[in-house]
Amino acid sequence: MGHIGSCLSVVEILSAIYEVLRVEERGQSDRDRFVLSKGHAALALYATLVQAGFLDKSSLDMFCQDGSHVGVHPETGLRGVDFSTGSLGHGLSMACGAALAARLQGSDRRVYCLISDAECNEGSVWEAAMFAAHHKLGQLTTIVDINGQQALGLTRDVLDLANMQERWRAFGWHTIELDGHSTAKLRAAIHDCVEESVQPTIILARTKMGRGVPFMEQGRSVSRTELPVNPVNWHYLPMTEQEYELAMTALEAVVFA
């Protein structure tokens, strides 16, 4: 179950998005669209889809099984998934296309896209950012999960992304920066985006990898004590049954704002 730490950093973001996402009638073309550009957080999306009524909880037992659409990255064959993603740097471009299509069709549907801070290393993200601002895609809201980590280390060490708010503002976006673990602040910001009718909106959500599970936040393995403590350990480590039980006990004790 790789990327479990990343999944824990986005659960509040996904919860807030699905509280405002208009998807009650899946057959209607005017329903809102959501793109999980950071497709490696698919486990968090699947849990959200269960809570939203798109999937049965038993579907989670098919994770990564032969013939299953519940894979490491989301696929359009799964109910509730409109965009197959996982190749980082492409989701925002798809979201731009969906937002422009809505305008051309005269639809008021909105488009939401969740990307990672490390994705902002990709030139395609900034090309899409320019496209959205140029076409004034005000119905597009993008959330950046800023957990400060990526596959090969801390983001600041791999390719520094300081001053993110100033960067996106310079590209013509309406910007909001907040605590990505505060569902109240996230909901308020997403509602604020609906009022922003001209500029696309970027929500810079500051999060912590493995939020709520102390040994994951520390980058420490309980079962493999020979491994040095490393903030990015839980980008890859599979969970043992012991670690799962410890994590669930910790999460049950956490009350998020």
PyMOL commands that set and color helices and strands:
alter all, ss='L'
color gray80, all
select helices_A, chain A and resi 4-8+11-20+39-52+57-62+91-104+118-121+123-134+155-158+164-170+183-195+214-217+233-235+241-252
alter helices_A, ss='H'
color red, helices_A
select strands_A, chain A and resi 33-36+111-116+140-146+149-150+153-154+174-179+201-206
alter strands_A, ss='S'
color yellow, strands_A
deselect
rebuild
show_as cartoon
